[in-house]
Amino acid sequence: MKTRPNFSALLQACFTERLMAQCNASPHTIASYRDTFRLLLEYAQPQLHKSPSTLALEDLDAPFKGRPARYRPDDQLLAFLQGL
C-alpha cells in the first residue's frame, strides 16, 4: 500500500521541484509563496491543534476552509498543491 506524503513533503516539493526547477520562478515569486504558506500554517496550527510538521493535505478540507478567519487558504493554491 502506497502511503500519501504529508503536507510538509508536498510543500517542500512545491518549492524545490515545481517553483524552482520546473517553473524557474523568480526569487520574488518564491518569497511570495513562502509568505503565503507561512500565513496558512500560522492560521492552521491553532485551528486544527496540529503542528505544521504533522499536517496532512486532507486537514485543509472544506470545513477548515469554511471557518471564519482573517486568513484562509486560496482555492487556487490548494488546487496547485493537489496537482503535485
PyMOL Python script that loads the backbone (N, CA, C, O; Angstrom):
from pymol import cmd

cmd.read_pdbstr("""\
ATOM      1  N   MET A   1       0.839  -1.175   0.000  1.00  0.00           N
ATOM      2  CA  MET A   1       0.000   0.000   0.000  1.00  0.00           C
ATOM      3  C   MET A   1       0.889   1.245   0.000  1.00  0.00           C
ATOM      4  O   MET A   1       1.810   1.361   0.809  1.00  0.00           O
ATOM      5  N   LYS A   2       0.611   2.151  -0.895  1.00  0.00           N
ATOM      6  CA  LYS A   2       1.402   3.365  -1.005  1.00  0.00           C
ATOM      7  C   LYS A   2       0.909   4.391   0.010  1.00  0.00           C
ATOM      8  O   LYS A   2      -0.289   4.658   0.103  1.00  0.00           O
ATOM      9  N   THR A   3       1.843   4.964   0.770  1.00  0.00           N
ATOM     10  CA  THR A   3       1.457   5.982   1.737  1.00  0.00           C
ATOM     11  C   THR A   3       1.450   7.346   1.061  1.00  0.00           C
ATOM     12  O   THR A   3       2.260   7.628   0.177  1.00  0.00           O
ATOM     13  N   ARG A   4       0.534   8.168   1.488  1.00  0.00           N
ATOM     14  CA  ARG A   4       0.427   9.518   0.939  1.00  0.00           C
ATOM     15  C   ARG A   4       1.452  10.416   1.631  1.00  0.00           C
ATOM     16  O   ARG A   4       1.651  10.309   2.841  1.00  0.00           O
ATOM     17  N   PRO A   5       2.100  11.295   0.876  1.00  0.00           N
ATOM     18  CA  PRO A   5       3.072  12.193   1.512  1.00  0.00           C
ATOM     19  C   PRO A   5       2.369  13.191   2.425  1.00  0.00           C
ATOM     20  O   PRO A   5       1.234  13.593   2.169  1.00  0.00           O
ATOM     21  N   ASN A   6       3.051  13.579   3.483  1.00  0.00           N
ATOM     22  CA  ASN A   6       2.462  14.563   4.378  1.00  0.00           C
ATOM     23  C   ASN A   6       2.567  15.958   3.761  1.00  0.00           C
ATOM     24  O   ASN A   6       3.226  16.144   2.737  1.00  0.00           O
ATOM     25  N   PHE A   7       1.932  16.905   4.373  1.00  0.00           N
ATOM     26  CA  PHE A   7       1.876  18.254   3.826  1.00  0.00           C
ATOM     27  C   PHE A   7       3.264  18.868   3.717  1.00  0.00           C
ATOM     28  O   PHE A   7       3.553  19.565   2.745  1.00  0.00           O
ATOM     29  N   SER A   8       4.136  18.619   4.709  1.00  0.00           N
ATOM     30  CA  SER A   8       5.484  19.203   4.638  1.00  0.00           C
ATOM     31  C   SER A   8       6.251  18.705   3.428  1.00  0.00           C
ATOM     32  O   SER A   8       6.970  19.474   2.791  1.00  0.00           O
ATOM     33  N   ALA A   9       6.106  17.428   3.104  1.00  0.00           N
ATOM     34  CA  ALA A   9       6.798  16.886   1.928  1.00  0.00           C
ATOM     35  C   ALA A   9       6.234  17.498   0.645  1.00  0.00           C
ATOM     36  O   ALA A   9       6.988  17.806  -0.278  1.00  0.00           O
ATOM     37  N   LEU A  10       4.918  17.676   0.584  1.00  0.00           N
ATOM     38  CA  LEU A  10       4.304  18.312  -0.581  1.00  0.00           C
ATOM     39  C   LEU A  10       4.743  19.765  -0.717  1.00  0.00           C
ATOM     40  O   LEU A  10       5.010  20.250  -1.816  1.00  0.00           O
ATOM     41  N   LEU A  11       4.810  20.437   0.405  1.00  0.00           N
ATOM     42  CA  LEU A  11       5.218  21.836   0.390  1.00  0.00           C
ATOM     43  C   LEU A  11       6.671  21.975  -0.068  1.00  0.00           C
ATOM     44  O   LEU A  11       6.997  22.855  -0.864  1.00  0.00           O
ATOM     45  N   GLN A  12       7.519  21.116   0.435  1.00  0.00           N
ATOM     46  CA  GLN A  12       8.925  21.148   0.019  1.00  0.00           C
ATOM     47  C   GLN A  12       9.043  20.865  -1.478  1.00  0.00           C
ATOM     48  O   GLN A  12       9.810  21.527  -2.176  1.00  0.00           O
ATOM     49  N   ALA A  13       8.290  19.890  -1.968  1.00  0.00           N
ATOM     50  CA  ALA A  13       8.314  19.572  -3.395  1.00  0.00           C
ATOM     51  C   ALA A  13       7.796  20.751  -4.218  1.00  0.00           C
ATOM     52  O   ALA A  13       8.295  21.023  -5.310  1.00  0.00           O
ATOM     53  N   CYS A  14       6.804  21.439  -3.691  1.00  0.00           N
ATOM     54  CA  CYS A  14       6.262  22.611  -4.379  1.00  0.00           C
ATOM     55  C   CYS A  14       7.362  23.642  -4.619  1.00  0.00           C
ATOM     56  O   CYS A  14       7.461  24.214  -5.705  1.00  0.00           O
ATOM     57  N   PHE A  15       8.177  23.870  -3.612  1.00  0.00           N
ATOM     58  CA  PHE A  15       9.236  24.867  -3.742  1.00  0.00           C
ATOM     59  C   PHE A  15      10.422  24.351  -4.554  1.00  0.00           C
ATOM     60  O   PHE A  15      10.874  25.013  -5.488  1.00  0.00           O
ATOM     61  N   THR A  16      10.917  23.183  -4.202  1.00  0.00           N
ATOM     62  CA  THR A  16      12.162  22.714  -4.824  1.00  0.00           C
ATOM     63  C   THR A  16      11.969  22.172  -6.228  1.00  0.00           C
ATOM     64  O   THR A  16      12.783  22.435  -7.113  1.00  0.00           O
ATOM     65  N   GLU A  17      10.913  21.428  -6.436  1.00  0.00           N
ATOM     66  CA  GLU A  17      10.720  20.807  -7.751  1.00  0.00           C
ATOM     67  C   GLU A  17       9.902  21.681  -8.688  1.00  0.00           C
ATOM     68  O   GLU A  17      10.291  21.900  -9.835  1.00  0.00           O
ATOM     69  N   ARG A  18       8.789  22.172  -8.212  1.00  0.00           N
ATOM     70  CA  ARG A  18       7.874  22.882  -9.106  1.00  0.00           C
ATOM     71  C   ARG A  18       8.316  24.323  -9.358  1.00  0.00           C
ATOM     72  O   ARG A  18       8.589  24.701 -10.498  1.00  0.00           O
ATOM     73  N   LEU A  19       8.385  25.125  -8.297  1.00  0.00           N
ATOM     74  CA  LEU A  19       8.676  26.540  -8.493  1.00  0.00           C
ATOM     75  C   LEU A  19      10.095  26.794  -8.978  1.00  0.00           C
ATOM     76  O   LEU A  19      10.303  27.563  -9.916  1.00  0.00           O
ATOM     77  N   MET A  20      11.070  26.156  -8.347  1.00  0.00           N
ATOM     78  CA  MET A  20      12.457  26.444  -8.680  1.00  0.00           C
ATOM     79  C   MET A  20      12.919  25.721  -9.945  1.00  0.00           C
ATOM     80  O   MET A  20      13.494  26.347 -10.835  1.00  0.00           O
ATOM     81  N   ALA A  21      12.680  24.435 -10.035  1.00  0.00           N
ATOM     82  CA  ALA A  21      13.222  23.646 -11.148  1.00  0.00           C
ATOM     83  C   ALA A  21      12.354  23.731 -12.401  1.00  0.00           C
ATOM     84  O   ALA A  21      12.859  24.038 -13.481  1.00  0.00           O
ATOM     85  N   GLN A  22      11.054  23.462 -12.268  1.00  0.00           N
ATOM     86  CA  GLN A  22      10.193  23.395 -13.452  1.00  0.00           C
ATOM     87  C   GLN A  22       9.762  24.766 -13.957  1.00  0.00           C
ATOM     88  O   GLN A  22       9.762  25.014 -15.162  1.00  0.00           O
ATOM     89  N   CYS A  23       9.400  25.646 -13.049  1.00  0.00           N
ATOM     90  CA  CYS A  23       8.858  26.943 -13.460  1.00  0.00           C
ATOM     91  C   CYS A  23       9.914  28.035 -13.545  1.00  0.00           C
ATOM     92  O   CYS A  23       9.663  29.103 -14.103  1.00  0.00           O
ATOM     93  N   ASN A  24      11.097  27.770 -12.993  1.00  0.00           N
ATOM     94  CA  ASN A  24      12.161  28.770 -12.969  1.00  0.00           C
ATOM     95  C   ASN A  24      11.627  30.096 -12.413  1.00  0.00           C
ATOM     96  O   ASN A  24      11.871  31.165 -12.972  1.00  0.00           O
ATOM     97  N   ALA A  25      10.900  29.998 -11.305  1.00  0.00           N
ATOM     98  CA  ALA A  25      10.248  31.162 -10.706  1.00  0.00           C
ATOM     99  C   ALA A  25      11.289  32.147 -10.171  1.00  0.00           C
ATOM    100  O   ALA A  25      12.389  31.763  -9.774  1.00  0.00           O
ATOM    101  N   SER A  26      10.916  33.401 -10.173  1.00  0.00           N
ATOM    102  CA  SER A  26      11.809  34.446  -9.670  1.00  0.00           C
ATOM    103  C   SER A  26      11.893  34.372  -8.150  1.00  0.00           C
ATOM    104  O   SER A  26      11.015  33.795  -7.509  1.00  0.00           O
ATOM    105  N   PRO A  27      12.937  34.948  -7.570  1.00  0.00           N
ATOM    106  CA  PRO A  27      13.037  34.988  -6.109  1.00  0.00           C
ATOM    107  C   PRO A  27      11.841  35.690  -5.462  1.00  0.00           C
ATOM    108  O   PRO A  27      11.440  35.332  -4.354  1.00  0.00           O
ATOM    109  N   HIS A  28      11.273  36.679  -6.138  1.00  0.00           N
ATOM    110  CA  HIS A  28      10.113  37.392  -5.589  1.00  0.00           C
ATOM    111  C   HIS A  28       8.885  36.486  -5.554  1.00  0.00           C
ATOM    112  O   HIS A  28       8.111  36.527  -4.597  1.00  0.00           O
ATOM    113  N   THR A  29       8.704  35.679  -6.580  1.00  0.00           N
ATOM    114  CA  THR A  29       7.578  34.742  -6.616  1.00  0.00           C
ATOM    115  C   THR A  29       7.724  33.708  -5.521  1.00  0.00           C
ATOM    116  O   THR A  29       6.758  33.398  -4.823  1.00  0.00           O
ATOM    117  N   ILE A  30       8.918  33.172  -5.365  1.00  0.00           N
ATOM    118  CA  ILE A  30       9.164  32.169  -4.329  1.00  0.00           C
ATOM    119  C   ILE A  30       8.934  32.773  -2.948  1.00  0.00           C
ATOM    120  O   ILE A  30       8.343  32.126  -2.083  1.00  0.00           O
ATOM    121  N   ALA A  31       9.393  34.000  -2.731  1.00  0.00           N
ATOM    122  CA  ALA A  31       9.178  34.664  -1.442  1.00  0.00           C
ATOM    123  C   ALA A  31       7.694  34.881  -1.183  1.00  0.00           C
ATOM    124  O   ALA A  31       7.235  34.758  -0.047  1.00  0.00           O
ATOM    125  N   SER A  32       6.950  35.199  -2.220  1.00  0.00           N
ATOM    126  CA  SER A  32       5.506  35.402  -2.072  1.00  0.00           C
ATOM    127  C   SER A  32       4.809  34.111  -1.654  1.00  0.00           C
ATOM    128  O   SER A  32       3.976  34.115  -0.748  1.00  0.00           O
ATOM    129  N   TYR A  33       5.152  33.010  -2.316  1.00  0.00           N
ATOM    130  CA  TYR A  33       4.594  31.718  -1.922  1.00  0.00           C
ATOM    131  C   TYR A  33       5.005  31.364  -0.494  1.00  0.00           C
ATOM    132  O   TYR A  33       4.184  30.879   0.285  1.00  0.00           O
ATOM    133  N   ARG A  34       6.258  31.601  -0.154  1.00  0.00           N
ATOM    134  CA  ARG A  34       6.737  31.308   1.205  1.00  0.00           C
ATOM    135  C   ARG A  34       5.908  32.057   2.235  1.00  0.00           C
ATOM    136  O   ARG A  34       5.474  31.474   3.229  1.00  0.00           O
ATOM    137  N   ASP A  35       5.686  33.343   2.004  1.00  0.00           N
ATOM    138  CA  ASP A  35       4.930  34.151   2.952  1.00  0.00           C
ATOM    139  C   ASP A  35       3.477  33.712   3.038  1.00  0.00           C
ATOM    140  O   ASP A  35       2.886  33.727   4.118  1.00  0.00           O
ATOM    141  N   THR A  36       2.899  33.325   1.915  1.00  0.00           N
ATOM    142  CA  THR A  36       1.519  32.835   1.904  1.00  0.00           C
ATOM    143  C   THR A  36       1.388  31.554   2.708  1.00  0.00           C
ATOM    144  O   THR A  36       0.459  31.405   3.502  1.00  0.00           O
ATOM    145  N   PHE A  37       2.322  30.626   2.503  1.00  0.00           N
ATOM    146  CA  PHE A  37       2.277  29.376   3.266  1.00  0.00           C
ATOM    147  C   PHE A  37       2.523  29.622   4.744  1.00  0.00           C
ATOM    148  O   PHE A  37       1.939  28.945   5.591  1.00  0.00           O
ATOM    149  N   ARG A  38       3.369  30.572   5.061  1.00  0.00           N
ATOM    150  CA  ARG A  38       3.608  30.900   6.473  1.00  0.00           C
ATOM    151  C   ARG A  38       2.304  31.347   7.133  1.00  0.00           C
ATOM    152  O   ARG A  38       1.987  30.919   8.242  1.00  0.00           O
ATOM    153  N   LEU A  39       1.550  32.210   6.448  1.00  0.00           N
ATOM    154  CA  LEU A  39       0.261  32.658   6.983  1.00  0.00           C
ATOM    155  C   LEU A  39      -0.712  31.495   7.134  1.00  0.00           C
ATOM    156  O   LEU A  39      -1.412  31.389   8.141  1.00  0.00           O
ATOM    157  N   LEU A  40      -0.751  30.631   6.136  1.00  0.00           N
ATOM    158  CA  LEU A  40      -1.627  29.469   6.197  1.00  0.00           C
ATOM    159  C   LEU A  40      -1.283  28.589   7.398  1.00  0.00           C
ATOM    160  O   LEU A  40      -2.176  28.169   8.134  1.00  0.00           O
ATOM    161  N   LEU A  41      -0.012  28.311   7.598  1.00  0.00           N
ATOM    162  CA  LEU A  41       0.409  27.445   8.700  1.00  0.00           C
ATOM    163  C   LEU A  41       0.186  28.104  10.055  1.00  0.00           C
ATOM    164  O   LEU A  41      -0.167  27.428  11.021  1.00  0.00           O
ATOM    165  N   GLU A  42       0.389  29.417  10.135  1.00  0.00           N
ATOM    166  CA  GLU A  42       0.137  30.127  11.394  1.00  0.00           C
ATOM    167  C   GLU A  42      -1.345  30.100  11.752  1.00  0.00           C
ATOM    168  O   GLU A  42      -1.703  30.056  12.928  1.00  0.00           O
ATOM    169  N   TYR A  43      -2.194  30.126  10.748  1.00  0.00           N
ATOM    170  CA  TYR A  43      -3.634  30.041  10.996  1.00  0.00           C
ATOM    171  C   TYR A  43      -4.055  28.604  11.320  1.00  0.00           C
ATOM    172  O   TYR A  43      -4.860  28.378  12.224  1.00  0.00           O
ATOM    173  N   ALA A  44      -3.516  27.650  10.588  1.00  0.00           N
ATOM    174  CA  ALA A  44      -3.945  26.253  10.740  1.00  0.00           C
ATOM    175  C   ALA A  44      -3.566  25.665  12.090  1.00  0.00           C
ATOM    176  O   ALA A  44      -4.327  24.879  12.654  1.00  0.00           O
ATOM    177  N   GLN A  45      -2.417  26.029  12.611  1.00  0.00           N
ATOM    178  CA  GLN A  45      -1.948  25.397  13.847  1.00  0.00           C
ATOM    179  C   GLN A  45      -2.939  25.524  15.006  1.00  0.00           C
ATOM    180  O   GLN A  45      -3.288  24.499  15.592  1.00  0.00           O
ATOM    181  N   PRO A  46      -3.409  26.707  15.369  1.00  0.00           N
ATOM    182  CA  PRO A  46      -4.375  26.766  16.483  1.00  0.00           C
ATOM    183  C   PRO A  46      -5.766  26.253  16.108  1.00  0.00           C
ATOM    184  O   PRO A  46      -6.490  25.745  16.964  1.00  0.00           O
ATOM    185  N   GLN A  47      -6.140  26.383  14.841  1.00  0.00           N
ATOM    186  CA  GLN A  47      -7.461  25.928  14.414  1.00  0.00           C
ATOM    187  C   GLN A  47      -7.571  24.409  14.435  1.00  0.00           C
ATOM    188  O   GLN A  47      -8.592  23.860  14.852  1.00  0.00           O
ATOM    189  N   LEU A  48      -6.521  23.733  13.986  1.00  0.00           N
ATOM    190  CA  LEU A  48      -6.548  22.271  13.873  1.00  0.00           C
ATOM    191  C   LEU A  48      -5.852  21.569  15.027  1.00  0.00           C
ATOM    192  O   LEU A  48      -5.908  20.344  15.135  1.00  0.00           O
ATOM    193  N   HIS A  49      -5.201  22.333  15.884  1.00  0.00           N
ATOM    194  CA  HIS A  49      -4.454  21.773  17.017  1.00  0.00           C
ATOM    195  C   HIS A  49      -3.400  20.780  16.541  1.00  0.00           C
ATOM    196  O   HIS A  49      -3.215  19.715  17.129  1.00  0.00           O
ATOM    197  N   LYS A  50      -2.721  21.151  15.472  1.00  0.00           N
ATOM    198  CA  LYS A  50      -1.660  20.319  14.908  1.00  0.00           C
ATOM    199  C   LYS A  50      -0.492  21.212  14.562  1.00  0.00           C
ATOM    200  O   LYS A  50      -0.672  22.340  14.104  1.00  0.00           O
ATOM    201  N   SER A  51       0.705  20.702  14.784  1.00  0.00           N
ATOM    202  CA  SER A  51       1.877  21.465  14.368  1.00  0.00           C
ATOM    203  C   SER A  51       2.002  21.371  12.849  1.00  0.00           C
ATOM    204  O   SER A  51       1.511  20.415  12.248  1.00  0.00           O
ATOM    205  N   PRO A  52       2.650  22.344  12.228  1.00  0.00           N
ATOM    206  CA  PRO A  52       2.793  22.295  10.769  1.00  0.00           C
ATOM    207  C   PRO A  52       3.442  21.004  10.260  1.00  0.00           C
ATOM    208  O   PRO A  52       3.120  20.538   9.167  1.00  0.00           O
ATOM    209  N   SER A  53       4.343  20.433  11.038  1.00  0.00           N
ATOM    210  CA  SER A  53       5.021  19.212  10.589  1.00  0.00           C
ATOM    211  C   SER A  53       4.117  17.987  10.597  1.00  0.00           C
ATOM    212  O   SER A  53       4.451  16.975   9.980  1.00  0.00           O
ATOM    213  N   THR A  54       2.988  18.056  11.277  1.00  0.00           N
ATOM    214  CA  THR A  54       2.078  16.912  11.323  1.00  0.00           C
ATOM    215  C   THR A  54       0.834  17.094  10.449  1.00  0.00           C
ATOM    216  O   THR A  54      -0.029  16.217  10.407  1.00  0.00           O
ATOM    217  N   LEU A  55       0.742  18.209   9.766  1.00  0.00           N
ATOM    218  CA  LEU A  55      -0.415  18.450   8.895  1.00  0.00           C
ATOM    219  C   LEU A  55      -0.420  17.515   7.700  1.00  0.00           C
ATOM    220  O   LEU A  55       0.630  17.165   7.161  1.00  0.00           O
ATOM    221  N   ALA A  56      -1.608  17.119   7.300  1.00  0.00           N
ATOM    222  CA  ALA A  56      -1.806  16.360   6.067  1.00  0.00           C
ATOM    223  C   ALA A  56      -2.640  17.231   5.137  1.00  0.00           C
ATOM    224  O   ALA A  56      -3.372  18.108   5.598  1.00  0.00           O
ATOM    225  N   LEU A  57      -2.537  17.002   3.860  1.00  0.00           N
ATOM    226  CA  LEU A  57      -3.305  17.791   2.897  1.00  0.00           C
ATOM    227  C   LEU A  57      -4.800  17.669   3.187  1.00  0.00           C
ATOM    228  O   LEU A  57      -5.552  18.625   2.997  1.00  0.00           O
ATOM    229  N   GLU A  58      -5.222  16.505   3.642  1.00  0.00           N
ATOM    230  CA  GLU A  58      -6.636  16.280   3.952  1.00  0.00           C
ATOM    231  C   GLU A  58      -7.118  17.159   5.105  1.00  0.00           C
ATOM    232  O   GLU A  58      -8.318  17.403   5.229  1.00  0.00           O
ATOM    233  N   ASP A  59      -6.198  17.641   5.953  1.00  0.00           N
ATOM    234  CA  ASP A  59      -6.590  18.528   7.052  1.00  0.00           C
ATOM    235  C   ASP A  59      -7.098  19.869   6.540  1.00  0.00           C
ATOM    236  O   ASP A  59      -7.852  20.556   7.228  1.00  0.00           O
ATOM    237  N   LEU A  60      -6.688  20.238   5.342  1.00  0.00           N
ATOM    238  CA  LEU A  60      -7.077  21.530   4.768  1.00  0.00           C
ATOM    239  C   LEU A  60      -8.296  21.343   3.873  1.00  0.00           C
ATOM    240  O   LEU A  60      -8.305  21.742   2.709  1.00  0.00           O
ATOM    241  N   ASP A  61      -9.326  20.724   4.452  1.00  0.00           N
ATOM    242  CA  ASP A  61     -10.528  20.377   3.697  1.00  0.00           C
ATOM    243  C   ASP A  61     -11.565  21.498   3.754  1.00  0.00           C
ATOM    244  O   ASP A  61     -11.292  22.582   4.268  1.00  0.00           O
ATOM    245  N   ALA A  62     -12.740  21.229   3.228  1.00  0.00           N
ATOM    246  CA  ALA A  62     -13.800  22.233   3.160  1.00  0.00           C
ATOM    247  C   ALA A  62     -14.188  22.795   4.530  1.00  0.00           C
ATOM    248  O   ALA A  62     -14.323  24.013   4.652  1.00  0.00           O
ATOM    249  N   PRO A  63     -14.376  21.965   5.572  1.00  0.00           N
ATOM    250  CA  PRO A  63     -14.716  22.551   6.874  1.00  0.00           C
ATOM    251  C   PRO A  63     -13.631  23.501   7.387  1.00  0.00           C
ATOM    252  O   PRO A  63     -13.937  24.530   7.990  1.00  0.00           O
ATOM    253  N   PHE A  64     -12.378  23.157   7.148  1.00  0.00           N
ATOM    254  CA  PHE A  64     -11.291  24.049   7.559  1.00  0.00           C
ATOM    255  C   PHE A  64     -11.375  25.361   6.784  1.00  0.00           C
ATOM    256  O   PHE A  64     -11.256  26.438   7.368  1.00  0.00           O
ATOM    257  N   LYS A  65     -11.576  25.272   5.487  1.00  0.00           N
ATOM    258  CA  LYS A  65     -11.632  26.464   4.652  1.00  0.00           C
ATOM    259  C   LYS A  65     -12.854  27.315   4.958  1.00  0.00           C
ATOM    260  O   LYS A  65     -12.831  28.526   4.740  1.00  0.00           O
ATOM    261  N   GLY A  66     -13.916  26.706   5.457  1.00  0.00           N
ATOM    262  CA  GLY A  66     -15.139  27.439   5.721  1.00  0.00           C
ATOM    263  C   GLY A  66     -15.153  28.175   7.042  1.00  0.00           C
ATOM    264  O   GLY A  66     -16.080  28.938   7.314  1.00  0.00           O
ATOM    265  N   ARG A  67     -14.152  27.963   7.859  1.00  0.00           N
ATOM    266  CA  ARG A  67     -14.106  28.644   9.155  1.00  0.00           C
ATOM    267  C   ARG A  67     -13.856  30.138   8.948  1.00  0.00           C
ATOM    268  O   ARG A  67     -13.038  30.527   8.114  1.00  0.00           O
ATOM    269  N   PRO A  68     -14.557  30.962   9.703  1.00  0.00           N
ATOM    270  CA  PRO A  68     -14.286  32.393   9.583  1.00  0.00           C
ATOM    271  C   PRO A  68     -12.877  32.690  10.076  1.00  0.00           C
ATOM    272  O   PRO A  68     -12.455  32.197  11.122  1.00  0.00           O
ATOM    273  N   ALA A  69     -12.171  33.485   9.326  1.00  0.00           N
ATOM    274  CA  ALA A  69     -10.797  33.799   9.701  1.00  0.00           C
ATOM    275  C   ALA A  69     -10.315  35.019   8.949  1.00  0.00           C
ATOM    276  O   ALA A  69     -10.889  35.430   7.941  1.00  0.00           O
ATOM    277  N   ARG A  70      -9.280  35.563   9.456  1.00  0.00           N
ATOM    278  CA  ARG A  70      -8.647  36.676   8.759  1.00  0.00           C
ATOM    279  C   ARG A  70      -7.894  36.163   7.538  1.00  0.00           C
ATOM    280  O   ARG A  70      -7.859  36.826   6.502  1.00  0.00           O
ATOM    281  N   TYR A  71      -7.296  34.988   7.661  1.00  0.00           N
ATOM    282  CA  TYR A  71      -6.569  34.381   6.557  1.00  0.00           C
ATOM    283  C   TYR A  71      -7.176  33.017   6.252  1.00  0.00           C
ATOM    284  O   TYR A  71      -7.396  32.210   7.156  1.00  0.00           O
ATOM    285  N   ARG A  72      -7.442  32.770   4.992  1.00  0.00           N
ATOM    286  CA  ARG A  72      -7.932  31.465   4.558  1.00  0.00           C
ATOM    287  C   ARG A  72      -7.130  31.019   3.357  1.00  0.00           C
ATOM    288  O   ARG A  72      -6.709  31.849   2.551  1.00  0.00           O
ATOM    289  N   PRO A  73      -6.908  29.705   3.223  1.00  0.00           N
ATOM    290  CA  PRO A  73      -6.170  29.244   2.051  1.00  0.00           C
ATOM    291  C   PRO A  73      -6.936  29.532   0.775  1.00  0.00           C
ATOM    292  O   PRO A  73      -8.163  29.448   0.744  1.00  0.00           O
ATOM    293  N   ASP A  74      -6.236  29.859  -0.237  1.00  0.00           N
ATOM    294  CA  ASP A  74      -6.807  30.181  -1.534  1.00  0.00           C
ATOM    295  C   ASP A  74      -7.125  28.886  -2.279  1.00  0.00           C
ATOM    296  O   ASP A  74      -6.304  27.968  -2.285  1.00  0.00           O
ATOM    297  N   ASP A  75      -8.296  28.792  -2.904  1.00  0.00           N
ATOM    298  CA  ASP A  75      -8.684  27.591  -3.647  1.00  0.00           C
ATOM    299  C   ASP A  75      -7.663  27.263  -4.733  1.00  0.00           C
ATOM    300  O   ASP A  75      -7.352  26.096  -4.973  1.00  0.00           O
ATOM    301  N   GLN A  76      -7.150  28.292  -5.379  1.00  0.00           N
ATOM    302  CA  GLN A  76      -6.176  28.082  -6.441  1.00  0.00           C
ATOM    303  C   GLN A  76      -4.891  27.481  -5.875  1.00  0.00           C
ATOM    304  O   GLN A  76      -4.271  26.627  -6.508  1.00  0.00           O
ATOM    305  N   LEU A  77      -4.500  27.921  -4.706  1.00  0.00           N
ATOM    306  CA  LEU A  77      -3.306  27.404  -4.054  1.00  0.00           C
ATOM    307  C   LEU A  77      -3.482  25.937  -3.685  1.00  0.00           C
ATOM    308  O   LEU A  77      -2.577  25.131  -3.901  1.00  0.00           O
ATOM    309  N   LEU A  78      -4.640  25.584  -3.130  1.00  0.00           N
ATOM    310  CA  LEU A  78      -4.898  24.197  -2.774  1.00  0.00           C
ATOM    311  C   LEU A  78      -4.969  23.312  -4.018  1.00  0.00           C
ATOM    312  O   LEU A  78      -4.484  22.181  -3.997  1.00  0.00           O
ATOM    313  N   ALA A  79      -5.560  23.807  -5.088  1.00  0.00           N
ATOM    314  CA  ALA A  79      -5.620  23.043  -6.346  1.00  0.00           C
ATOM    315  C   ALA A  79      -4.216  22.822  -6.883  1.00  0.00           C
ATOM    316  O   ALA A  79      -3.918  21.749  -7.407  1.00  0.00           O
ATOM    317  N   PHE A  80      -3.366  23.800  -6.763  1.00  0.00           N
ATOM    318  CA  PHE A  80      -1.974  23.676  -7.207  1.00  0.00           C
ATOM    319  C   PHE A  80      -1.275  22.565  -6.422  1.00  0.00           C
ATOM    320  O   PHE A  80      -0.585  21.729  -7.006  1.00  0.00           O
ATOM    321  N   LEU A  81      -1.454  22.556  -5.109  1.00  0.00           N
ATOM    322  CA  LEU A  81      -0.807  21.540  -4.282  1.00  0.00           C
ATOM    323  C   LEU A  81      -1.327  20.137  -4.603  1.00  0.00           C
ATOM    324  O   LEU A  81      -0.556  19.178  -4.636  1.00  0.00           O
ATOM    325  N   GLN A  82      -2.615  20.021  -4.835  1.00  0.00           N
ATOM    326  CA  GLN A  82      -3.189  18.721  -5.133  1.00  0.00           C
ATOM    327  C   GLN A  82      -2.706  18.192  -6.480  1.00  0.00           C
ATOM    328  O   GLN A  82      -2.716  16.985  -6.720  1.00  0.00           O
ATOM    329  N   GLY A  83      -2.287  19.096  -7.350  1.00  0.00           N
ATOM    330  CA  GLY A  83      -1.792  18.696  -8.659  1.00  0.00           C
ATOM    331  C   GLY A  83      -0.352  18.197  -8.643  1.00  0.00           C
ATOM    332  O   GLY A  83       0.140  17.690  -9.652  1.00  0.00           O
ATOM    333  N   LEU A  84       0.326  18.337  -7.506  1.00  0.00           N
ATOM    334  CA  LEU A  84       1.730  17.882  -7.434  1.00  0.00           C
ATOM    335  C   LEU A  84       1.829  16.382  -7.403  1.00  0.00           C
ATOM    336  O   LEU A  84       2.931  15.837  -7.343  1.00  0.00           O
TER     337      LEU A  84
END
""", "prot")
cmd.dss("prot")
cmd.show_as("cartoon", "prot")
cmd.util.cbc("prot")
cmd.orient("prot")
